Amino acid sequence: MSALPQSAVSPPQRGGLLHRFANPGRFLRLARWLTPLLGWISAVALVAGIIWGLFFSPADWQQGDTVRIMYIHVPMAILASAGYFALAICGVLTLVWKHPLADLAAVEIGPVGATATALCLATGSLWGKPMWGAWWVWDARLTSMLVLFFLYLGHIALIRAFDDPQRGYRAAAILAIAGSVDLPIIKFSVNWWNTLHQPDSITLTGAPTMSMSMLAPLMVCMIGFSCGFGALVSARLTAAILESRARQMMTRRIAEREEAA
Amino acid sequence: MTHLPFIAASYGVTAVAVLVLTVQAVLRLRRARTRLAQLEALRKTSTR
């Protein structure tokens, strides 16, 4: 990755943990090596995981080869929820500490998270048609995931809806925090209601209910998509900071010209 | 492979979405870097 322009990197500042990471210059120095690292890990893990999942993992005894959609669908579902959780954390940082990097992060996480949610819904639909005989059912898991997609769209629209960006950040932060109620509903929907969607095969507390020969490529794909998500958000956030610096420089230049005139 | 069109469509739509997001991020980053470098160069020439 090429060197950043000097104006993009401000000198390191002292301060508490939160404020240390509120410094965009510090983030840019971190992102300079973190973004390509995450990108390369993602590329390698995705190539390995997808080849493993498509050609070397066994077919399911009931679902046949259709189970291979899982290597995309499950990581996308987890990242969709994780992305929205990150939005809610950014919302808290915005409302409580007025964290400037959290504002920009919320703007950049939204579209990536919405894409993950859309892919989860699309691949779920493509998995559901041959297995359930329907592209869509108004099942609790599917419906709560669709609600998450609309929450993402609302967040993306709201954060860009005001002339004063600060108002947009605050409004979107409130939506992100309020919308996070949907996350436990998504997670526990398969336990709380009688759904067509199967229960979770992987839980934090219990042993996985799937064979290791399927779990291993799924974990590799999970690492690949997660690092890819991180790399994309990091690259978009870097671009957003640089664009913001360029806007500041332009404004200063115009002000100086007007003063001179 | 059973249900090949469904599997191919799943992987295809994901590949397209990931590619679009990646290309978009790379181009945006490159544009922002170039713009900032240009402005910095302008500032340096105007302060001389």
Interface residues (C-beta under 8 A of the other chain):
Chain A: S2 L4 P5 Q6 S7 A8 I50 L54 A59 G64 D65 T66 R68 I69 I72 H73 M76 P111 V112 T115 A118 L119 A122 T123 L126 W127 K129 P130 G228 L232 A235 R236 T238 A239 L242 E243 R245 A246 M249 M250 R253
Chain B: M1 T2 H3 L4 F6 I7 A9 S10 Y11 V13 T14 A17 V18 L21 T22 A25 V26 R28 L29 R31 A32 R33 R35 L36 A37 L39 E40 L42 R43
